[in-house]
Structures are given as structure tokens and as C-alpha cells.
Amino acid sequence: MSLIIILISKYHVNFRLHGAFSNPSFVNIFFTKASPERRLTCFHVTKHGYSFQTDLHDYRKIMKFVISRNELGNLIKKVQNVVPQSTPIPVLTHVLIESCNDELVFTATDLTVSTRCVVKAKVYESGSVTIPSRRFFQLIRELTEANIEVAAHSGEMATITSGSSCFRLLSMGKEDFPMLPDMQNALRFTLDSERLKDMFQRTSFAVSREESRYVLTGVLLSIANGTMTVVGTDGKRLAKIDTEISLDPSFSGDYIIPIKAVEEIIRMSSEDVQSTIFLDQTKIAVECGNTLLVTKLLSGEFPDFSPVISTHSSVQLDLHREELISLLKQVALFTNESSHSVKFSFSPGELTLTANCTKVGEGKVSMAVNYTGETLEIAFNPFFFLDILKHSRDELVQLGISDSYNPGIITDSTRSLFVIMPMRLHDD
């Protein structure tokens, strides 16, 4: 028998644990009063007070589950990248863990991007808790046992047990954790996950990393006439790719997705799985397998890029992608660190790449091309050009140019188009 005495307002409360102390099933609570006149009538009242019993689990609220270390590590990894590095809201640095009916639900958010992942596990007690995400992930990576047990007193402490090792992490309750936005009533369509991943990979590299260019820090997803077009640009280069989708051709809309959300969609996409895309005026969601990502959209108007991609190119020629990649890497070593400019000189049957820097020296390489016109010179940033070539899928790419001042347009057979702005021709 164990006796605990606490003081609540003007009442003394006696907690007496009945039954075996190691496995108590209920609590008897006995209230005594300061004076007989204040006796309550809602319970059985004696001369000295009143008592009632309550289920011990009402206040214990224990969550407990067992899962393999590898599966838990993969699960945390899927939501980990959404957790902000620093934030004035402590609960956002946590991952919300919910267990029920042999399923675990992990949720993370930074208030812009939210992700949720569901997996099967041996759940012994249903419940929820939030645990510091990065510390939890670091701990799981260092453990060596095959299985891990996690138990938690909601809002107090989480216990992680692996073999003979035991760790306790300060935790928080679910109450302050932001709810995942509801997208069940949003317009939706499906697309092959690999295709979606490929489209984002081949456009997101061109997105601006300058926060001052707000709308250009996201990827445009545009829908019109039964076609989905994805575009990324930083103003100096542009990447565009489209695909047909199973959506009413009369529907149209533009959605600017934050680059962080795009990168998470790329990570979560997997082979042989259909992704479901949910569209809302202020949000977009992607569900792939057991993972759901919801993100707010960037506000603003994406710049009209149609005049650039419709630029007439008087010269069209085929380039061997791998050969050009190799030559650009060589000559880029001789560019000026401030300008990074390589001169493309086209003459009948040949393309010559030249770069020079007074502090380094000069580089000059050439390759055979199907060019028959007069000599034409144009300068490009070699690193931007390399990015484009690396995100093309064909061995032969088509380069369209007209003069030294208009952009170069690169296309291949996979419905992708890339634009690169020229640089000023000069000698260093």
C-alpha cells in the first residue's frame, strides 16, 4: 500500500493505490475538508470527508510501441528535413508521434511545409507525444540493436529503450503542435511518381536562391488544357518541362511551390507508385505511398516567360551532350572568378570554346558540329550551361541561337526546354 498526499486549494487529497503497487489499476482519491459545513454532496460524504475511485490510466496517458531500428530511422529521416533549424516556437523543432491500431504517424512542420508519414508497428499503448526531432534522429542512428521501444508520458518525458540501453528525452504534449491542413475537399489528380520527381529535378536547379526575388525562389506548376507545366528560373536561366494529366481540360491554374517543398517531394517520390496531387487556392499537397506533404504556396505573380521561349533561333544545331560536358569542365578552369564567361565560336563544322583569365591563363577546346553558316560568337556562363546539360536526358541536344545578344534555347526529345541568357563578349 502506498499513500500520497497533495494539497489542492483548501482540500487535502489522499491518493491510495489499491492492489499490487507494480501494476495498479485504479486510484482511490480521498478528500478531507477544513470544516464540516463545506462538505460536498455530489460524492459519498462521511464525517471526515468523501472519496471516489478513478482509472489510473486517466492520468498516466502512456504511449508505447516497438519498431525496428532501420524502419524508425527511415521514418524520422522522411520528416526530419521539414523541421526548422531554428525557430522562436519550440514545438516546431519536435516531431509529433501518434500511435494507434498498430500504426505510427510521424508529423513535422515549419508552418509552411508539413509532412506526415504512416507505418505499421507493434503498438502496446495508443497515445501521442512530441520529441525533439534532431536529437531523436541522431540517437536512433547511433543505436545498434535491431528493435527499439519508445514509451512516453504525454507532455513529460519519452523513454527510448534499445537492448540494455535506456534514454530519456524531454518531450511536449500534442496540444500545441499545429494541425496538418485538411486537403480532402481539394481538387486532385494522379501522376506517376517517377515522372513527377523527374519534372521537379529537371527544373528546380534553376530556381533563384536570392530571397529578395521572392516568387523566383519557388517552382511554378501551371495547369491548362490538360497539360501540367513545371518551370524554374532565376532570371539568368530557365528550365521548363510539361506532361499530359488526367484533369478536365477546362481547368487552369498557376501554383508557385516553395523550393523546400519541391525538394521534399523529390525525396519522397518512389518507383512504381502513383502520386496524388491536391490543389487548393493557397495550398498544394502531394501524397506518395505512406507519405503526405502539404505546403503553402508563394504569393505573387510568376513572370511571363513566353516571349523568351518563343524567341526565333536562326541557327539550330545538334550537340553531343557528354562530349560538351567534358569540354566545358576543362575550359571552365580558366574563367575569371567574377564573370565565369566562356566564348562559344561557331564556324563551319566546328565549335570552339575559349576562356582566359589574366591570373590563370587561357583554355581552348573544340568539337565537331553540324554548323554551316558564317562565324558566330556568343558567351555563356559554363556552370549554368553544365547544369542544363546534366539535367537533359538525351545524348544529342539541340541548341538554338540567333546572335550574340539573344538567349540560347536548348531542347531534347523529352518535352523539356532550357533557356540560358548570354554574357557580354570581352577579353580578360
C-alpha positions in Angstrom: 0.0 0.0 0.0 1.3 3.5 -0.9 0.0 6.8 0.3 0.5 10.2 -1.5 -0.8 13.5 0.0 -1.1 16.7 -2.0 -2.9 20.0 -1.4 -5.5 21.3 -3.8 -6.9 24.7 -2.8 -8.4 24.2 0.6 -8.8 20.4 0.3 -6.3 17.7 1.2 -6.3 14.9 -1.3 -5.1 11.4 -0.4 -4.1 9.1 -3.3 -4.1 5.5 -2.2 -3.0 3.0 -4.8 -5.1 -0.2 -4.4 -3.9 -3.6 -5.5 -0.3 -4.6 -6.4 1.9 -1.5 -6.5 3.8 -2.7 -9.5 0.6 -2.9 -11.6 -2.1 -0.6 -10.1 -5.3 -0.5 -12.0 -7.2 2.3 -10.2 -6.7 5.2 -7.7 -8.8 5.9 -4.7 -9.0 9.7 -4.0 -10.0 10.8 -0.5 -10.8 14.4 0.1 -10.8 15.9 3.7 -12.2 19.3 4.5 -11.3 22.2 6.6 -14.8 22.3 8.1 -18.0 20.1 8.1 -20.0 23.0 6.7 -18.1 22.7 3.3 -18.9 19.1 2.7 -19.9 18.4 -0.9 -23.0 16.3 -1.6 -22.0 15.1 -5.0 -20.0 12.2 -3.6 -20.4 9.8 -0.7 -19.6 12.1 2.2 -18.5 10.9 5.6 -18.0 12.8 8.8 -14.4 13.4 7.7 -14.7 13.8 4.0 -15.6 11.9 0.8 -13.9 9.6 -1.6 -14.2 8.2 -5.2 -12.2 6.0 -7.5 -10.8 6.7 -10.9 -8.9 4.7 -13.5 -5.2 5.2 -13.1 -4.7 5.4 -16.9 -6.7 8.6 -16.9 -3.6 10.5 -15.7 -0.8 8.2 -16.8 -1.5 8.5 -20.6 1.3 6.2 -21.5 2.2 5.6 -25.2 4.3 2.6 -26.0 5.4 0.9 -29.3 8.2 -1.3 -30.6 9.7 -0.8 -34.1 12.8 -1.9 -36.0 15.7 0.5 -35.8 16.1 0.7 -39.6 12.4 1.4 -40.1 12.3 4.0 -37.4 15.4 5.7 -38.8 13.9 5.8 -42.3 10.7 7.2 -40.8 12.3 10.0 -39.0 14.5 10.8 -42.0 11.4 11.3 -44.1 10.1 14.1 -41.9 13.4 15.4 -40.5 14.1 17.8 -43.3 10.9 19.8 -42.7 11.9 20.6 -39.1 13.3 24.1 -39.0 16.9 24.6 -37.8 15.9 27.4 -35.6 12.6 28.9 -34.6 11.0 31.0 -31.8 8.3 28.3 -31.5 9.9 25.4 -29.6 7.3 22.8 -30.5 8.3 23.2 -34.2 11.7 21.6 -33.5 9.8 18.5 -32.4 8.3 15.6 -34.4 4.8 14.6 -33.4 4.4 10.9 -32.9 1.0 9.3 -32.7 0.3 5.6 -32.1 -3.0 3.8 -32.6 -4.2 0.4 -34.0 -0.7 -0.9 -34.8 0.2 2.2 -36.8 2.6 5.1 -36.1 2.0 8.5 -37.6 5.0 10.9 -37.6 4.3 14.6 -38.4 6.7 17.6 -38.8 6.1 21.2 -39.9 7.7 24.6 -40.1 4.3 26.2 -40.6 4.9 26.5 -44.4 5.7 22.9 -45.3 4.2 20.0 -43.4 4.8 16.3 -43.8 3.2 13.2 -42.4 4.3 9.5 -42.7 2.4 6.4 -41.6 4.0 3.0 -40.9 3.0 -0.3 -39.2 4.4 -1.1 -35.7 3.7 -3.1 -32.6 1.6 -0.6 -30.6 1.1 -1.6 -27.0 -0.5 1.7 -25.8 -2.1 4.3 -28.0 -1.2 7.9 -27.4 0.8 10.9 -28.7 3.9 12.9 -27.8 6.3 15.3 -29.5 10.0 14.6 -29.3 13.0 16.9 -30.3 13.5 15.7 -33.9 17.2 16.2 -34.5 18.3 14.7 -31.1 16.0 11.8 -31.6 17.3 11.2 -35.1 20.9 11.4 -34.0 20.2 8.9 -31.2 18.5 6.4 -33.4 21.4 6.5 -35.9 23.9 5.6 -33.1 21.9 2.6 -31.7 22.9 -0.9 -32.7 20.1 -3.2 -31.6 17.6 -4.5 -34.1 14.5 -3.2 -32.3 13.7 -0.1 -30.4 11.0 0.5 -27.8 9.5 4.0 -27.3 7.3 4.9 -24.3 6.1 8.3 -23.3 4.1 10.1 -20.6 2.4 12.6 -22.8 3.9 16.1 -22.4 6.5 15.0 -19.9 9.2 12.5 -20.9 9.9 10.0 -23.6 11.8 6.8 -22.9 13.8 5.1 -25.7 15.0 1.6 -24.9 17.4 -0.5 -27.1 18.7 -3.7 -25.6 20.3 -2.8 -22.3 20.5 0.9 -23.2 17.8 3.4 -22.0 17.5 7.1 -22.7 15.0 9.7 -21.7 14.2 12.8 -23.8 12.2 15.8 -22.6 9.0 15.9 -24.6 5.9 18.0 -25.1 2.3 17.3 -25.5 0.3 17.3 -28.7 -1.8 20.3 -27.7 0.5 23.0 -29.0 1.6 21.2 -32.2 0.0 22.7 -35.4 -2.6 20.5 -37.1 -1.9 19.3 -40.6 -4.0 21.3 -43.1 -7.0 19.4 -44.4 -6.9 18.8 -48.2 -9.7 16.2 -48.6 -12.0 18.6 -50.4 -9.3 19.9 -52.8 -9.2 19.2 -56.5 -7.0 16.2 -57.2 -5.4 14.1 -59.9 -2.8 11.4 -60.1 0.6 11.2 -61.8 3.4 8.6 -61.9 5.7 9.4 -59.0 8.9 8.9 -61.1 7.5 11.4 -63.7 6.7 13.9 -61.0 10.1 13.5 -59.4 11.9 13.9 -62.8 10.0 17.1 -63.7 10.9 18.7 -60.4 14.5 17.6 -60.6 14.9 19.0 -64.1 13.5 22.4 -63.2 14.3 23.1 -59.5 18.1 23.6 -60.2 17.3 26.8 -62.0 15.3 28.4 -59.1 16.7 31.6 -57.6 18.4 31.3 -54.2 18.0 35.0 -53.5 15.3 35.8 -51.0 14.8 39.2 -52.5 13.4 37.6 -55.7 10.5 36.0 -53.8 8.4 34.4 -56.5 11.6 33.1 -58.2 12.5 31.1 -55.1 9.7 28.7 -56.0 8.8 26.4 -58.9 5.8 27.2 -61.0 3.3 24.4 -61.5 0.9 25.6 -64.2 -2.1 23.6 -65.5 -4.0 24.4 -68.7 -5.7 22.4 -71.4 -5.0 19.0 -69.7 -1.3 19.7 -69.5 0.9 20.3 -66.4 3.9 22.5 -66.9 6.7 22.9 -64.4 9.1 25.9 -64.6 12.0 27.1 -62.6 14.1 30.3 -63.3 16.4 32.7 -61.6 16.3 35.3 -64.4 19.6 34.1 -66.0 18.4 30.6 -66.9 15.1 28.8 -67.2 14.1 25.2 -67.2 10.6 24.1 -68.4 9.0 20.6 -68.8 5.5 19.5 -69.3 3.3 16.4 -69.3 -0.3 15.5 -70.0 -2.5 14.8 -67.0 -5.9 13.3 -66.4 -7.7 16.5 -65.5 -10.6 18.4 -67.1 -9.1 20.4 -69.9 -11.2 23.4 -69.0 -9.4 23.7 -65.6 -6.5 26.0 -65.4 -4.4 27.5 -62.6 -0.9 28.6 -61.5 0.8 27.5 -58.3 4.2 28.6 -57.1 5.6 25.9 -54.8 8.4 26.8 -52.3 11.8 25.2 -53.2 11.9 23.4 -49.8 8.6 21.6 -50.5 9.8 20.7 -54.0 13.0 19.2 -52.6 10.9 17.1 -50.2 8.6 15.9 -52.9 11.7 14.7 -54.9 12.9 12.8 -51.8 9.6 11.2 -51.0 8.8 10.1 -54.6 9.4 6.4 -55.3 9.2 4.0 -58.3 6.1 2.1 -59.3 3.8 4.3 -57.2 1.2 6.8 -58.2 1.3 10.2 -56.6 -1.9 12.1 -55.8 -1.7 15.8 -56.2 -4.2 18.0 -54.3 -4.8 21.6 -55.5 -6.1 24.5 -53.4 -6.0 28.2 -53.9 -3.5 28.7 -51.1 -2.0 25.2 -50.7 -0.9 22.2 -52.6 -0.4 18.6 -51.3 1.3 15.5 -52.7 0.6 12.0 -51.4 3.0 9.3 -52.4 2.8 5.8 -50.7 2.7 6.3 -47.0 3.9 9.9 -47.0 1.8 13.1 -47.4 3.3 16.6 -47.9 1.2 19.8 -47.6 2.7 23.2 -48.4 1.5 26.8 -48.5 2.0 28.4 -51.9 4.1 31.5 -52.6 2.0 34.6 -53.2 2.7 36.8 -56.2 2.7 36.5 -60.0 5.3 34.4 -61.8 6.9 36.4 -64.6 5.7 35.8 -68.1 8.4 33.7 -69.8 6.6 33.0 -73.1 8.4 35.8 -75.0 11.7 34.3 -74.1 11.0 30.7 -75.1 9.3 31.8 -78.3 12.5 33.7 -79.4 13.3 32.8 -83.1 16.5 31.0 -83.5 18.2 31.4 -86.9 20.7 28.7 -86.1 19.8 25.1 -85.0 22.5 22.5 -84.4 22.9 19.2 -82.6 25.5 18.8 -79.8 26.8 15.6 -78.2 25.9 16.2 -74.6 28.6 14.1 -72.9 31.4 15.5 -75.1 30.3 19.1 -74.5 30.1 18.5 -70.7 33.7 17.2 -70.7 35.0 20.2 -72.7 33.1 22.8 -70.7 34.5 21.4 -67.4 38.0 21.7 -68.9 37.8 25.2 -70.2 35.8 26.5 -67.1 39.0 26.1 -65.1 40.3 29.2 -67.0 37.4 31.5 -66.4 37.5 34.8 -64.4 36.2 34.2 -60.9 34.0 37.2 -61.1 32.4 36.7 -64.5 32.8 33.0 -65.4 32.4 33.6 -69.1 33.2 31.1 -71.9 33.1 32.2 -75.6 31.3 29.8 -78.0 32.7 30.4 -81.5 30.8 28.6 -84.3 32.4 28.1 -87.7 31.6 25.6 -90.5 31.8 22.2 -88.9 33.3 23.2 -85.6 32.5 24.7 -82.2 35.4 26.3 -80.3 35.2 27.1 -76.6 37.6 29.7 -75.2 38.2 31.1 -71.8 41.1 33.3 -70.5 42.0 34.9 -67.2 45.0 37.2 -66.6 45.6 35.5 -63.2 45.3 31.9 -64.5 45.9 31.6 -68.3 43.9 30.5 -71.3 42.0 27.4 -72.3 40.8 26.5 -75.8 39.0 23.3 -76.9 36.9 22.3 -79.9 34.4 19.7 -81.1 32.8 18.9 -84.4 29.2 20.2 -85.0 26.8 20.3 -87.9 27.1 24.1 -88.5 27.3 25.5 -92.0 26.8 29.3 -91.5 29.1 32.2 -91.1 31.3 32.6 -88.0 29.1 33.4 -84.9 30.3 34.1 -81.4 28.3 34.1 -78.1 29.4 33.9 -74.5 27.7 31.8 -71.8 28.3 31.0 -68.1 29.8 27.5 -68.3 28.4 26.4 -65.0 24.8 27.4 -66.0 25.3 25.5 -69.3 26.7 22.5 -67.4 23.6 22.4 -65.1 21.3 22.4 -68.1 23.3 19.6 -69.9 23.3 17.5 -66.7 19.5 17.7 -66.4 18.9 16.7 -70.0 18.3 13.0 -70.7 19.3 12.7 -74.4 22.8 12.1 -75.8 22.0 14.7 -78.5 20.6 18.1 -77.5 19.5 20.9 -79.8 20.9 24.4 -79.4 19.1 27.3 -81.0 20.8 30.7 -81.2 20.4 33.8 -83.4 23.1 36.3 -82.4 25.4 37.3 -79.6 22.7 39.2 -77.7 19.7 36.8 -77.5 19.3 33.8 -75.3 20.3 30.3 -76.3 17.5 27.7 -76.3 18.3 24.0 -75.6 15.8 21.3 -76.2 15.7 17.5 -76.3 13.2 14.8 -77.1 11.6 14.6 -73.6 9.4 17.7 -73.7 11.9 19.7 -71.8 13.2 23.2 -72.8 16.1 25.2 -71.2 16.9 28.9 -71.7 20.3 30.4 -70.9 21.0 34.1 -71.2 24.2 35.2 -73.0 27.0 37.1 -71.3 28.9 40.1 -72.7 31.7 39.2 -75.0 35.1 40.5 -73.8 38.7 39.6 -73.4 40.1 39.3 -69.8 
